[in-house]
Amino acid sequence: MLSLPFVRDNKETVLAALAKRGFKETALIDRLIEVDQDRRQTQTTLDQKLAEANQKAKEIGALYKSGNAAEANLLKEQTSTLKGETKSLQEQLQNLETELLEIRTKIPNIPHESVPAGNSEADNEEVFHAGTIPELYDGALPHWELASAYDLIDFDLGSKITGAGFPVYKGKGARLQRALINFFLDFNTQAGYKEIQVPHLVNEESGFGTGQLPDKEGQMYHVQNDNLYLIPTAEVPLTNIYRNVLLNESELPIALTGYTPCFRREAGSYGAHVRGLNRLHQFDKVEIVRVERPENSMAALDAMVEHVKKLLEALELPYRILRLCGGDLGFTATLTYDFEVFSTAQDRWLEISSVSNFNSFQAERLQLRYKSKDGQKQSVHTLNGSSLALPRVLAGLLENCQSSDGIHIPKALVPYCGFDKITAE
């Protein structure tokens, strides 16, 4: 959520930044400021009434002690009236705080100044391009046909067991999947990220803390009897480790990595662009998360981008980086870079990572702060990135590394999977 003092002091800046997103509910900003003002005034009046009641209680005690019961009883009548007033003020305050929270959850993060204006992915800005798109042999296949031809992935079996979007990995396909997970985790830990294993289900508070709730309920699988949600990404449990935590400055920066399966209900369209591994309900992903002092978060974002670039270079895949425009930016992000791998067999780009800075937006929801050396409580900034999401990485590897005699494995993965080529058996 946006910081209330920031919105109060920078209303026009906030409105101008939100316009870059195409945000239309600008009246929410006025209402937010109005309700916040009412809340602060109500809090001040309540504090005064409570202080007055406390003072009268002391006076009543002194009067009884001195034997002046008549005057004490008169003051007791006045305190009875005060109690009714404070109760009413407390109810007003609670209602105002509830409305304030509801409004704040409807307002997205403001885009960073570098975010380009635009309404959709067509307006995203390419900022980097690397690798050579290979020339494939005649008869090259898309990954779903390669997976079948080499008995690597069985999409029909997954549909039988569960439904569409839940593939079954087999033989060398399963080994390659495991190799990618271990390679990504080792790469991340060698760069200083601490590996964490986290639950795959989270409660409502965790979903709210990172911004999945109430914005994305329809995209998450919900276990109704226990009111738990299957995670859409490891970002949710990893970041929520620090919900309602006051960190010491010496603990920053925090850098975490974790592997989890991810669950999303978002599939629903048809065609080649969602075939095979292009869009799934369950998939594996390795995530990186950082908690930083505000003045360091943009440098941390740049470092995360460079980290993912090195991963893709190690996999020998052609890729590009896009800076997302305002209209394509996620609700909680201030700046996001998308990584896309080129699928030669499909002749299209496949998104395989998003690296984002949320500034203090998530920290406000999480009630996450740090205590500086002088004892002051300060905001932190949170960041996260895919490092990497496996399905489209695997799709890119299968398609770009295919040849007439098999699928060649990038050198960096050979020690992890134990083979350098996949051939028909």
GUDO-109293 format. One record per residue: residue in three letters; x, y, z of N, C-alpha, C in turn. Coordinates in pm, whole numbers, padded with zeros to 5 digits, always signed. Example, Ala and Ser with C-alpha at 12.3 -4.5 7.8 and 13.67 -1.06 7.14 Angstrom:
<nodes>
ALA+01319-00569+00780+01230-00450+00780+01320-00330+00780;SER+01285-00225+00708+01367-00106+00714+01290+00003+00787;
</nodes>
This chain:
<nodes>
MET+00085-00119+00000+00000+00000+00000+00088+00124+00000;LEU+00034+00230-00055+00105+00356-00053+00106+00414+00088;SER+00215+00477+00125+00227+00540+00256+00130+00657+00265;LEU+00055+00664+00374-00040+00774+00391+00027+00911+00394;PRO+00135+00930+00469+00202+01061+00466+00249+01100+00326;PHE+00295+01000+00251+00341+01029+00115+00225+01078+00028;VAL+00111+01011+00036-00005+01052-00044-00052+01191-00002;ARG-00059+01216+00130-00102+01347+00180-00014+01459+00129;ASP+00117+01435+00131+00212+01542+00098+00243+01551-00051;ASN+00201+01450-00130+00239+01446-00272+00120+01407-00360;LYS+00004+01464-00331-00117+01424-00401-00103+01435-00553;GLU-00057+01547-00602-00048+01568-00747+00054+01475-00811;THR+00163+01450-00741+00264+01356-00792+00205+01215-00803;VAL+00129+01176-00700+00066+01044-00700-00033+01032-00816;LEU-00116+01134-00834-00215+01130-00942-00147+01123-01079;ALA-00042+01200-01098+00029+01199-01227+00093+01064-01253;ALA+00150+01003-01148+00213+00872-01165+00109+00764-01194;LEU-00003+00768-01124-00107+00668-01146-00169+00682-01285;ALA-00169+00804-01340-00222+00824-01475-00141+00745-01577;LYS-00012+00722-01547+00073+00643-01637+00026+00498-01644;ARG-00041+00453-01538-00098+00320-01535-00234+00314-01606;GLY-00293+00431-01632-00429+00434-01681-00529+00420-01568;PHE-00487+00453-01447-00574+00441-01328-00683+00548-01336;LYS-00809+00503-01330-00922+00594-01351-00991+00636-01222;GLU-00973+00560-01115-01048+00587-00992-00978+00693-00907;THR-00955+00809-00966-00880+00915-00899-00954+00971-00778;ALA-01086+00956-00775-01162+01004-00660-01121+00931-00532;LEU-01064+00812-00545-01018+00738-00428-00907+00812-00354;ILE-00825+00886-00428-00717+00961-00365-00774+01072-00277;ASP-00874+01145-00330-00939+01250-00251-01007+01192-00128;ARG-01075+01079-00148-01145+01017-00036-01046+00966+00067;LEU-00933+00912+00022-00829+00864+00113-00780+00977+00202;ILE-00750+01091+00143-00700+01205+00219-00807+01256+00316;GLU-00932+01259+00270-01042+01305+00354-01063+01213+00475;VAL-01067+01081+00450-01088+00986+00560-00970+00988+00656;ASP-00850+01002+00602-00732+01007+00687-00736+01130+00778;GLN-00781+01243+00723-00793+01364+00804-00897+01346+00915;ASP-01011+01284+00880-01114+01258+00980-01061+01163+01088;ARG-00985+01063+01044-00929+00966+01139-00834+01035+01236;ARG-00748+01119+01185-00651+01187+01272-00720+01282+01369;GLN-00823+01352+01321-00897+01442+01409-00972+01364+01517;THR-01032+01252+01476-01103+01168+01572-01007+01111+01676;GLN-00888+01070+01631-00788+01017+01724-00746+01124+01824;THR-00728+01246+01776-00688+01356+01866-00796+01383+01971;THR-00922+01389+01926-01033+01412+02019-01044+01299+02119;LEU-01029+01175+02072-01036+01059+02160-00925+01064+02264;ASP-00804+01097+02223-00692+01106+02316-00719+01211+02423;GLN-00777+01323+02380-00809+01429+02476-00914+01382+02576;LYS-01018+01313+02528-01124+01263+02616-01069+01159+02714;LEU-00983+01072+02665-00924+00970+02752-00835+01034+02859;ALA-00760+01136+02818-00674+01206+02914-00760+01278+03019;GLU-00870+01337+02972-00961+01405+03064-01023+01306+03163;ALA-01065+01190+03112-01124+01088+03198-01021+01037+03299;ASN-00899+01021+03256-00793+00973+03346-00767+01075+03456;GLN-00765+01204+03418-00743+01309+03517-00856+01315+03620;LYS-00981+01301+03571-01096+01304+03663-01094+01184+03756;ALA-01050+01069+03706-01041+00951+03791-00944+00975+03907;LYS-00834+01043+03879-00738+01075+03984-00800+01172+04085;GLU-00875+01272+04033-00937+01370+04121-01043+01303+04210;ILE-01120+01210+04151-01222+01140+04229-01157+01062+04343;GLY-01049+00996+04313-00979+00920+04416-00931+01009+04530;ALA-00878+01125+04491-00829+01220+04593-00943+01274+04677;LEU-01058+01303+04614-01174+01356+04687-01228+01253+04787;TYR-01240+01127+04743-01286+01023+04835-01189+01009+04952;LYS-01061+01017+04919-00960+01001+05024-00966+01112+05127;SER-01006+01233+05079-01015+01347+05170-01151+01358+05236;GLY-01243+01265+05205-01374+01263+05266-01478+01348+05198;ASN-01449+01400+05080-01542+01488+05007-01620+01403+04907;ALA-01709+01315+04958-01781+01219+04874-01880+01286+04779;ALA-01944+01395+04822-02045+01461+04738-01983+01513+04608;GLU-01871+01580+04622-01804+01633+04503-01750+01520+04416;ALA-01704+01414+04484-01654+01298+04410-01764+01234+04328;ASN-01883+01221+04385-01996+01161+04313-02037+01245+04194;LEU-02027+01379+04210-02060+01469+04099-01963+01447+03982;LEU-01835+01432+04015-01736+01407+03911-01758+01271+03844;LYS-01806+01173+03924-01832+01040+03868-01940+01045+03760;GLU-02040+01131+03779-02145+01148+03679-02085+01205+03549;GLN-01993+01298+03567-01928+01357+03449-01843+01253+03375;THR-01775+01167+03451-01693+01064+03386-01779+00961+03315;SER-01901+00938+03365-01993+00847+03297-02027+00900+03158;THR-02049+01031+03151-02075+01094+03021-01953+01082+02930;LEU-01835+01101+02989-01711+01089+02912-01693+00949+02856;LYS-01730+00848+02936-01716+00710+02888-01801+00685+02765;GLY-01924+00740+02767-02010+00726+02650-01951+00795+02528;GLU-01893+00913+02549-01831+00987+02438-01710+00914+02383;THR-01626+00859+02472-01507+00787+02425-01545+00659+02352;LYS-01649+00590+02400-01694+00469+02331-01741+00503+02189;SER-01817+00612+02177-01864+00654+02045-01747+00691+01954;LEU-01648+00761+02011-01530+00800+01933-01449+00679+01890;GLN-01440+00580+01978-01366+00458+01943-01433+00383+01829;GLU-01566+00379+01829-01640+00315+01720-01620+00392+01590;GLN-01625+00526+01598-01601+00608+01479-01462+00583+01424;LEU-01365+00578+01516-01226+00557+01474-01210+00422+01405;GLN-01271+00318+01461-01261+00185+01401-01322+00184+01261;ASN-01438+00249+01245-01503+00255+01114-01417+00331+01013;LEU-01355+00439+01058-01269+00518+00969-01145+00438+00929;GLU-01087+00365+01023-00968+00285+00993-01003+00172+00896;THR-01122+00113+00912-01167+00008+00819-01183+00063+00679;GLU-01247+00179+00668-01265+00241+00536-01131+00281+00476;LEU-01042+00330+00560-00910+00371+00513-00834+00252+00453;LEU-00840+00138+00521-00773+00018+00470-00836-00028+00339;GLU-00968-00024+00331-01036-00066+00208-00995+00022+00090;ILE-00985+00151+00114-00945+00242+00006-00801+00216-00036;ARG-00714+00201+00062-00572+00182+00032-00546+00055-00049;THR-00626-00051-00023-00606-00176-00096-00653-00167-00242;LYS-00727-00063-00276-00775-00046-00414-00681+00040-00499;ILE-00583+00101-00436-00492+00192-00508-00361+00119-00536;PRO-00322+00107-00664-00198+00035-00697-00075+00119-00665;ASN+00040+00055-00675+00166+00125-00655+00188+00227-00766;ILE+00261+00331-00736+00289+00431-00839+00413+00388-00919;PRO+00409+00400-01051+00523+00358-01134+00646+00445-01110;HIS+00760+00384-01124+00887+00456-01120+00893+00553-01238;GLU+00969+00658-01223+00977+00761-01328+01027+00706-01461;SER+01102+00594-01458+01156+00538-01581+01055+00450-01656;VAL+00940+00421-01594+00840+00335-01657+00778+00409-01775;PRO+00778+00348-01894+00718+00415-02010+00565+00417-01999;ALA+00505+00519-02057+00359+00523-02065+00313+00417-02164;GLY+00191+00368-02147+00138+00268-02238+00023+00193-02175;ASN-00052+00121-02259-00172+00055-02212-00164-00097-02210;SER-00066-00155-02282-00060-00300-02292+00083-00344-02320;GLU+00103-00475-02333+00236-00529-02357+00297-00478-02486;ALA+00214-00432-02578+00266-00377-02703+00347-00249-02680;ASP+00325-00185-02565+00394-00060-02534+00516-00080-02444;ASN+00550-00206-02412+00669-00232-02332+00795-00196-02412;GLU+00899-00159-02339+01020-00107-02401+01134-00209-02391;GLU+01187-00250-02506+01302-00341-02505+01427-00263-02465;VAL+01496-00311-02361+01614-00241-02311+01742-00321-02330;PHE+01729-00452-02366+01850-00534-02384+01814-00654-02469;HIS+01913-00698-02545+01894-00812-02635+02027-00885-02644;ALA+02027-01017-02626+02152-01092-02629+02130-01231-02687;GLY+02238-01286-02740+02232-01421-02795+02194-01422-02942;THR+02227-01531-03005+02198-01549-03147+02085-01648-03165;ILE+01985-01609-03239+01873-01699-03266+01921-01806-03364;PRO+01915-01932-03328+01972-02038-03412+01888-02061-03538;GLU+01957-02108-03640+01891-02153-03762+01862-02302-03746;LEU+01736-02339-03740+01701-02478-03718+01695-02555-03849;TYR+01713-02685-03839+01709-02773-03955+01565-02786-04006;ASP+01551-02825-04129+01417-02851-04183+01351-02963-04104;GLY+01228-02939-04067+01155-03039-03989+01165-03018-03839;ALA+01222-02905-03797+01229-02875-03653+01088-02868-03594;LEU+01075-02909-03467+00944-02925-03405+00926-02831-03286;PRO+00803-02792-03254+00776-02721-03129+00794-02816-03011;HIS+00810-02761-02893+00850-02843-02778+00748-02952-02743;TRP+00619-02926-02764+00521-03029-02726+00532-03153-02815;GLU+00576-03134-02941+00598-03250-03027+00731-03316-02995;LEU+00832-03236-02960+00960-03293-02917+00942-03374-02789;ALA+00863-03321-02695+00840-03391-02569+00777-03526-02591;SER+00688-03534-02690+00624-03662-02722+00720-03754-02796;ALA+00794-03698-02895+00883-03780-02976+00994-03843-02892;TYR+01043-03771-02791+01153-03822-02708+01104-03875-02573;ASP+00972-03882-02554+00911-03936-02433+00961-03862-02309;LEU+00954-03729-02313+01002-03644-02203+00889-03593-02114;ILE+00776-03558-02178+00663-03500-02105+00535-03560-02163;ASP+00444-03597-02076+00316-03654-02121+00203-03561-02075;PHE+00153-03482-02169+00045-03387-02138-00089-03458-02123;ASP-00111-03562-02202-00237-03636-02194-00249-03710-02060;LEU-00138-03766-02013-00141-03836-01886-00170-03740-01772;GLY-00113-03619-01779-00142-03517-01678-00289-03480-01678;SER-00349-03471-01797-00492-03441-01807-00575-03554-01748;LYS-00531-03678-01768-00602-03792-01711-00599-03789-01558;ILE-00481-03761-01504-00463-03766-01359-00532-03647-01291;THR-00519-03528-01351-00568-03406-01287-00656-03324-01380;GLY-00599-03282-01492-00669-03198-01587-00568-03125-01672;ALA-00615-03046-01767-00525-02970-01855-00441-02874-01773;GLY-00314-02861-01812-00225-02769-01742-00145-02832-01630;PHE-00147-02967-01619-00072-03038-01516+00009-03149-01582;PRO+00124-03116-01644+00200-03216-01719+00271-03318-01630;VAL+00302-03433-01688+00381-03537-01622+00516-03543-01692;TYR+00625-03522-01618+00759-03528-01673+00813-03671-01656;LYS+00880-03722-01758+00920-03863-01759+01067-03876-01798;GLY+01135-03975-01740+01270-04009-01783+01364-03890-01784;LYS+01425-03866-01901+01520-03755-01911+01451-03620-01900;GLY+01323-03616-01929+01248-03492-01908+01243-03457-01761;ALA+01218-03557-01675+01215-03535-01530+01354-03501-01478;ARG+01456-03568-01531+01593-03541-01488+01637-03401-01529;LEU+01596-03358-01647+01631-03224-01693+01560-03118-01607;GLN+01437-03147-01571+01362-03057-01483+01434-03043-01348;ARG+01474-03154-01291+01544-03152-01163+01680-03084-01175;ALA+01747-03106-01289+01877-03043-01312+01864-02890-01315;LEU+01761-02841-01381+01740-02696-01387+01716-02638-01249;ILE+01634-02705-01168+01607-02656-01032+01735-02648-00951;ASN+01814-02755-00953+01938-02757-00875+02039-02656-00927;PHE+02047-02642-01059+02139-02545-01119+02101-02403-01076;PHE+01972-02371-01083+01928-02236-01045+01955-02209-00897;LEU+01923-02307-00811+01947-02287-00668+02096-02270-00638;ASP+02180-02352-00697+02324-02339-00675+02375-02204-00725;PHE+02327-02164-00842+02369-02036-00898+02331-01921-00805;ASN+02211-01930-00748+02164-01823-00659+02239-01822-00527;THR+02260-01939-00468+02328-01944-00339+02475-01901-00353;GLN+02536-01934-00465+02674-01891-00488+02684-01740-00502;ALA+02573-01676-00538+02570-01530-00550+02531-01462-00418;GLY+02512-01542-00311+02486-01484-00181+02343-01494-00133;TYR+02256-01559-00210+02117-01577-00166+02109-01698-00073;LYS+02037-01682+00037+02020-01791+00133+01902-01879+00091;GLU+01926-02009+00080+01820-02100+00038+01723-02127+00152;ILE+01594-02117+00122+01487-02140+00219+01384-02234+00158;GLN+01340-02334+00236+01227-02417+00195+01103-02368+00269;VAL+00998-02342+00195+00879-02277+00252+00754-02362+00226;PRO+00647-02338+00302+00520-02407+00276+00465-02370+00138;HIS+00384-02460+00084+00324-02438-00047+00180-02387-00036;LEU+00133-02373+00087+00003-02311+00113+00023-02196+00209;VAL-00056-02090+00193-00044-01973+00280-00183-01931+00326;ASN-00186-01854+00435-00312-01802+00486-00346-01668+00421;GLU-00463-01615+00455-00508-01489+00397-00412-01374+00427;GLU-00359-01371+00549-00269-01263+00587-00146-01259+00498;SER-00096-01376+00463+00022-01382+00374-00014-01336+00234;GLY-00132-01379+00184-00175-01335+00053-00195-01185+00047;PHE-00246-01126+00155-00264-00982+00161-00129-00911+00167;GLY-00035-00967+00243+00093-00901+00265+00170-00873+00138;THR+00166-00964+00042+00241-00944-00082+00153-00895-00198;GLY+00022-00877-00171-00064-00813-00270-00143-00908-00358;GLN-00138-01038-00330-00220-01131-00409-00368-01120-00370;LEU-00393-01086-00244-00529-01067-00195-00545-00923-00148;PRO-00657-00860-00175-00776-00915-00242-00775-00899-00393;ASP-00660-00870-00454-00656-00836-00597-00670-00958-00688;LYS-00619-01076-00647-00606-01187-00741-00667-01317-00690;GLU-00778-01306-00615-00837-01429-00562-00869-01530-00671;GLY-00919-01481-00785-00962-01570-00892-00849-01646-00958;GLN-00723-01603-00936-00609-01670-00996-00546-01773-00902;MET-00595-01780-00778-00534-01868-00678-00628-01984-00644;TYR-00570-02101-00624-00647-02215-00577-00672-02200-00426;HIS-00798-02219-00386-00838-02193-00248-00884-02323-00183;VAL-00824-02358-00069-00867-02472+00011-00969-02419+00111;GLN-01096-02434+00079-01200-02364+00154-01211-02410+00298;ASN-01203-02540+00324-01222-02589+00461-01121-02531+00559;ASP-01000-02506+00511-00895-02452+00597-00865-02305+00568;ASN-00933-02249+00467-00912-02110+00427-00763-02084+00399;LEU-00704-02172+00321-00565-02157+00279-00559-02150+00127;TYR-00450-02091+00078-00433-02072-00067-00305-02140-00113;LEU-00311-02213-00226-00191-02267-00288-00112-02151-00347;ILE+00017-02152-00327+00098-02035-00364+00111-02022-00516;PRO+00100-01898-00568+00125-01873-00710+00273-01855-00740;THR+00353-01833-00635+00497-01811-00648+00559-01818-00509;ALA+00686-01853-00502+00755-01859-00373+00773-01721-00312;GLU+00754-01616-00390+00760-01480-00338+00669-01463-00217;VAL+00552-01526-00221+00453-01504-00115+00505-01556+00020;PRO+00537-01685+00035+00587-01730+00166+00724-01673+00201;LEU+00812-01654+00103+00945-01601+00134+00936-01460+00192;THR+00859-01373+00129+00848-01235+00177+00775-01229+00310;ASN+00675-01317+00328+00596-01315+00451+00671-01369+00572;ILE+00790-01420+00553+00876-01453+00667+00893-01330+00757;TYR+00890-01213+00694+00918-01088+00765+00793-01004+00791;ARG+00675-01065+00777+00552-00992+00811+00549-00963+00961;ASN+00513-00836+00994+00505-00790+01134+00639-00805+01206;VAL+00747-00775+01135+00881-00786+01193+00949-00648+01189;LEU+01017-00617+01298+01102-00498+01304+01246-00545+01298;LEU+01311-00522+01184+01448-00566+01164+01547-00468+01223;ASN+01664-00515+01258+01775-00426+01290+01847-00389+01162;GLU+01901-00269+01157+01969-00224+01037+02081-00319+00996;SER+02144-00381+01095+02255-00473+01066+02210-00598+00992;GLU+02080-00627+00994+02027-00746+00925+02008-00723+00776;LEU+02015-00599+00732+01994-00566+00591+02126-00558+00517;PRO+02130-00595+00390+02017-00646+00310+01991-00794+00337;ILE+01871-00837+00306+01832-00977+00314+01815-01030+00172;ALA+01874-01144+00143+01866-01204+00009+01832-01352+00025;LEU+01716-01392-00026+01667-01528-00012+01640-01591-00148;THR+01649-01723-00154+01608-01796-00273+01535-01922-00229;GLY+01441-01966-00311+01368-02088-00279+01304-02149-00402;TYR+01297-02280-00402+01227-02353-00508+01090-02397-00455;THR+00987-02380-00536+00855-02434-00505+00782-02468-00634;PRO+00688-02561-00627+00587-02565-00733+00496-02444-00717;CYS+00440-02399-00826+00351-02282-00825+00218-02322-00887;PHE+00110-02263-00836-00023-02303-00879-00103-02179-00920;ARG-00154-02179-01044-00231-02066-01094-00349-02116-01177;ARG-00462-02052-01156-00583-02092-01225-00603-02013-01355;GLU-00499-01947-01406-00516-01845-01508-00537-01898-01649;ALA-00510-02025-01678-00529-02074-01815-00675-02066-01854;GLY-00704-02069-01983-00843-02060-02025-00858-02025-02172;SER-00751-01976-02234-00756-01949-02376-00699-02068-02453;TYR-00715-02065-02584-00676-02180-02666-00587-02134-02781;GLY-00515-02229-02840-00429-02198-02952-00285-02236-02923;ALA-00198-02221-03024-00058-02262-03010+00014-02183-02902;HIS-00029-02057-02877+00042-01975-02781+00026-02024-02637;VAL-00069-02114-02612-00084-02171-02478-00067-02322-02479;ARG-00017-02379-02587+00001-02523-02595+00122-02567-02515;GLY+00125-02696-02478+00242-02752-02414+00274-02685-02282;LEU+00399-02637-02272+00448-02574-02150+00424-02423-02148;ASN+00362-02369-02252+00349-02224-02261+00264-02165-02150;ARG+00164-02238-02105+00083-02190-01993+00029-02310-01916;LEU+00059-02311-01786+00024-02426-01702-00048-02380-01575;HIS-00121-02476-01515-00181-02451-01383-00083-02483-01271;GLN+00008-02578-01295+00112-02611-01198+00246-02612-01270;PHE+00343-02542-01211+00477-02539-01271+00578-02514-01161;ASP+00705-02542-01192+00814-02524-01097+00885-02392-01123;LYS+00930-02330-01013+01000-02202-01027+01095-02183-00909;VAL+01209-02125-00940+01304-02083-00837+01297-01931-00829;GLU+01285-01880-00708+01261-01737-00686+01376-01676-00607;ILE+01399-01546-00631+01490-01468-00546+01412-01350-00488;VAL+01436-01321-00360+01368-01213-00288+01472-01132-00213;ARG+01454-01001-00213+01546-00913-00139+01466-00815-00053;VAL+01522-00783+00063+01471-00676+00149+01586-00577+00167;GLU+01562-00450+00131+01669-00353+00121+01633-00222+00190;ARG+01735-00145+00229+01712-00006+00267+01667+00069+00142;PRO+01577+00166+00156+01521+00235+00039+01627+00291-00056;GLU+01733+00347+00000+01834+00410-00086+01914+00309-00167;ASN+01901+00181-00135+01978+00077-00205+01894-00007-00300;SER+01762+00014-00302+01675-00082-00372+01692-00078-00524;MET+01714+00038-00582+01729+00044-00727+01860-00023-00771;ALA+01965-00004-00693+02091-00074-00723+02072-00225-00708;ALA+01993-00267-00608+01965-00409-00589+01886-00464-00707;LEU+01792-00386-00758+01715-00429-00876+01808-00450-00995;ASP+01899-00356-01018+01995-00370-01129+02080-00496-01111;ALA+02119-00523-00987+02201-00642-00961+02122-00769-00987;MET+01994-00769-00953+01910-00886-00980+01894-00909-01130;VAL+01879-00802-01205+01869-00813-01350+01998-00873-01407;GLU+02112-00825-01360+02240-00879-01407+02254-01027-01370;HIS+02204-01062-01254+02210-01202-01207+02132-01293-01301;VAL+02011-01253-01338+01929-01336-01427+01990-01341-01566;LYS+02050-01232-01610+02119-01231-01739+02228-01338-01743;LYS+02304-01350-01635+02411-01450-01630+02356-01592-01635;LEU+02242-01612-01573+02178-01744-01578+02144-01782-01722;LEU+02084-01689-01794+02042-01717-01931+02162-01733-02023;GLU+02269-01659-01997+02391-01675-02077+02451-01813-02053;ALA+02444-01861-01928+02495-01996-01897+02414-02103-01968;LEU+02285-02075-01990+02199-02170-02061+02208-02156-02213;GLU+02285-02059-02259+02312-02038-02402+02184-02012-02481;LEU+02092-01935-02420+01964-01906-02484+01957-01761-02530;PRO+01903-01736-02649+01880-01598-02691+01767-01537-02610;TYR+01786-01414-02562+01685-01354-02477+01683-01203-02495;ARG+01579-01143-02444+01569-00998-02441+01507-00955-02308;ILE+01526-00827-02274+01471-00771-02151+01379-00655-02188;LEU+01261-00656-02129+01163-00549-02151+01138-00473-02022;ARG+01133-00341-02032+01083-00260-01921+00934-00243-01941;LEU+00854-00291-01845+00710-00290-01862+00655-00148-01855;CYS+00557-00121-01941+00490+00009-01942+00390+00016-01827;GLY+00339+00135-01803+00247+00156-01692+00125+00067-01698;GLY+00069+00047-01818-00052-00032-01831-00031-00181-01816;ASP+00094-00228-01823+00124-00371-01812+00191-00404-01679;LEU+00209-00303-01596+00277-00319-01468+00184-00387-01367;GLY+00238-00479-01288+00160-00545-01184+00114-00446-01078;PHE+00007-00482-01006-00057-00394-00909+00041-00344-00803;THR+00132-00431-00757+00219-00396-00644+00355-00339-00686;ALA+00391-00349-00813+00526-00313-00857+00537-00166-00893;THR+00656-00111-00869+00686+00023-00917+00768+00018-01046;LEU+00842-00092-01064+00924-00109-01185+00948-00258-01204;THR+00923-00305-01326+00940-00448-01357+01015-00465-01489;TYR+01111-00557-01488+01179-00600-01610+01137-00744-01639;ASP+01085-00766-01757+01051-00901-01802+01163-00956-01888;PHE+01200-01082-01865+01295-01153-01949+01216-01247-02040;GLU+01253-01249-02167+01187-01338-02263+01292-01414-02341;VAL+01269-01544-02356+01354-01631-02437+01287-01649-02573;PHE+01369-01648-02680+01311-01667-02813+01296-01816-02842;SER+01174-01854-02878+01144-01991-02918+01150-01998-03070;THR+01256-02058-03120+01275-02061-03265+01169-02145-03334;ALA+01133-02257-03276+01035-02344-03339+00896-02281-03342;GLN+00865-02198-03242+00735-02130-03240+00741-01991-03302;ASP+00864-01941-03325+00887-01808-03382+00819-01700-03298;ARG+00845-01707-03165+00787-01608-03075+00869-01601-02946;TRP+00851-01491-02875+00919-01472-02748+00834-01531-02634;LEU+00901-01596-02538+00834-01657-02424+00886-01592-02296;GLU+00797-01538-02215+00838-01478-02088+00883-01586-01991;ILE+01002-01567-01932+01053-01667-01839+01093-01608-01704;SER+01087-01476-01691+01121-01414-01562+01066-01273-01556;SER+01023-01233-01436+00992-01094-01406+01073-01056-01284;VAL+01142-00944-01291+01222-00893-01179+01165-00757-01143;SER+01120-00742-01018+01044-00623-00980+01093-00561-00851;ASN+01078-00428-00845+01097-00352-00723+00959-00303-00679;PHE+00925-00325-00552+00795-00282-00501+00806-00158-00413;ASN+00929-00104-00400+00952+00004-00305+00894-00035-00169;SER+00822+00053-00102+00768+00022+00031+00626-00031+00025;PHE+00574-00057-00096+00433-00094-00113+00398-00222-00038;GLN+00477-00326-00057+00453-00451+00016+00484-00434+00164;ALA+00590-00362+00196+00629-00344+00336+00519-00278+00417;GLU+00444-00185+00355+00331-00122+00424+00225-00225+00458;ARG+00198-00315+00365+00098-00420+00388+00148-00522+00490;LEU+00277-00550+00485+00338-00649+00574+00366-00596+00713;GLN+00361-00462+00730+00404-00398+00855+00549-00439+00886;LEU+00632-00425+00782+00774-00460+00790+00856-00332+00795;ARG+00938-00319+00899+01021-00200+00917+01161-00245+00961;TYR+01252-00148+00962+01380-00174+01026+01413-00058+01119;LYS+01490-00089+01221+01530+00013+01319+01671+00058+01288;SER+01685+00186+01259+01816+00240+01224+01904+00251+01348;LYS+02029+00284+01328+02124+00289+01439+02087+00394+01542;ASP+02014+00497+01499+01971+00600+01594+01837+00567+01660;GLY+01785+00444+01633+01664+00398+01700+01535+00431+01628;GLN+01542+00498+01514+01423+00534+01438+01372+00416+01356;LYS+01238+00402+01350+01178+00298+01266+01167+00350+01123;GLN+01220+00275+01029+01227+00317+00890+01159+00215+00799;SER+01114+00262+00683+01059+00172+00582+01169+00089+00519;VAL+01131-00026+00466+01221-00105+00382+01158-00116+00244;HIS+01236-00157+00148+01187-00187+00014+01202-00337-00009;THR+01104-00397-00077+01111-00538-00112+01121-00554-00262;LEU+01189-00661-00304+01208-00691-00446+01197-00841-00465;ASN+01161-00884-00585+01164-01027-00612+01184-01051-00762;GLY+01223-01173-00794+01241-01208-00934+01239-01358-00955;SER+01199-01400-01073+01206-01541-01111+01349-01572-01152;SER+01401-01681-01096+01541-01712-01124+01563-01864-01129;LEU+01490-01931-01210+01397-01890-01315+01271-01974-01308;ALA+01171-01936-01389+01051-02020-01408+01085-02128-01510;LEU+01055-02253-01475+01106-02364-01555+01033-02394-01685;PRO+00900-02387-01692+00833-02441-01812+00881-02381-01944;ARG+00885-02249-01952+00923-02188-02080+01074-02190-02102;VAL+01151-02198-01993+01294-02221-02009+01316-02358-02073;LEU+01246-02459-02021+01258-02594-02077+01209-02596-02221;ALA+01099-02524-02249+01049-02517-02387+01153-02456-02480;GLY+01217-02347-02433+01320-02283-02514+01440-02372-02536;LEU+01481-02446-02431+01594-02538-02445+01564-02647-02546;LEU+01449-02709-02534+01415-02819-02625+01410-02770-02769;GLU+01349-02655-02791+01330-02607-02928+01458-02550-02990;ASN+01532-02471-02913+01650-02406-02968+01771-02498-02977;CYS+01772-02604-02896+01887-02694-02893+01864-02822-02973;GLN+01753-02829-03046+01726-02949-03125+01808-02950-03254;SER+01842-03070-03296+01910-03090-03425+01857-03221-03484;SER+01903-03253-03600+01854-03375-03666+01895-03501-03591;ASP+01997-03492-03504+02042-03612-03432+02007-03609-03283;GLY+01923-03515-03240+01881-03513-03100+01877-03372-03043;ILE+01862-03364-02912+01856-03236-02842+01983-03222-02759;HIS+02062-03122-02788+02191-03102-02721+02172-03020-02593;ILE+02234-03062-02486+02219-02999-02354+02328-02894-02334;PRO+02295-02773-02288+02398-02673-02258+02501-02725-02159;LYS+02627-02685-02177+02736-02737-02096+02711-02718-01947;ALA+02653-02606-01908+02634-02576-01766+02541-02677-01699;LEU+02454-02740-01777+02356-02833-01719+02404-02978-01717;VAL+02505-03009-01797+02548-03150-01810+02586-03211-01676;PRO+02664-03141-01589+02697-03202-01460+02574-03228-01373;TYR+02465-03156-01397+02346-03170-01315+02253-03281-01365;CYS+02247-03300-01496+02155-03400-01546+02224-03531-01584;GLY+02357-03527-01609+02431-03650-01634+02431-03694-01779;PHE+02381-03615-01872+02387-03646-02014+02401-03517-02092;ASP+02460-03528-02210+02483-03408-02291+02394-03404-02416;LYS+02315-03508-02435+02226-03509-02551+02109-03603-02525;ILE+01994-03563-02575+01876-03649-02568+01852-03706-02708;THR+01848-03837-02717+01825-03902-02846+01705-03995-02833;ALA+01651-04032-02947+01537-04124-02948+01585-04260-02900;GLU+01510-04322-02812+01552-04452-02759+01475-04565-02827;
</nodes>
